[in-house]
């Protein structure tokens, strides 16, 4: 912290000179507020800034218990930062990324750990494992917004509290909310037919007792039909 000139760095609101003071407040009674301020400054709406990467050593210290603060918050924030496509910065902070990966894997294997899907995303980000480090958030949102590979209509694939289906248009407040005939089949894949990243994510969810996540993943890696042209496609491929 002391070797960084934070005043020369920027975050979402300008100068990052306030960041050391925020980290210094962790470990007290105001941690929830402090983390909210840190998230807002360093990862505002998913954006990454100069100061975000500069904070990686501090986040690694928190994750490993070398500095006060909640390890899972540090891991999740660092995971989001690491999705930034900057090979030079990833290489520079490779030791911190390796440490954070170890903590993230341990948290992921701990039964009852909250923010499970976001932990999976963090692990994938630290591993530089591709699109699912960000795209897996659709599991939390219980939907993906896609384009039909044949007719190119905009589609929503839903697999949650509204049901499991593929719809053209807004199925919550739009015409699709009233017209269920405009919805098409969504077929989950059998867990034993999963392979690759799908099999891995499903296996992790089952092992952690995250059965709702495991169930959602069978739809994410399952098959859908377009309600406009009846073309069939694999959801994960369009994601």
Beta strands, then each sheet from edge to edge (+ up, - down):
strand 1: 10-11
strand 2: 14-15
strand 3: 143-147
strand 4: 154-160
strand 5: 163-168
strand 6: 183-184
strand 7: 186-187
strand 8: 223-225
strand 9: 232-234
sheet 1: 1+ 2-
sheet 2: 3+ 4- 5+ 6-
sheet 3: 7+ 8- 9+
end
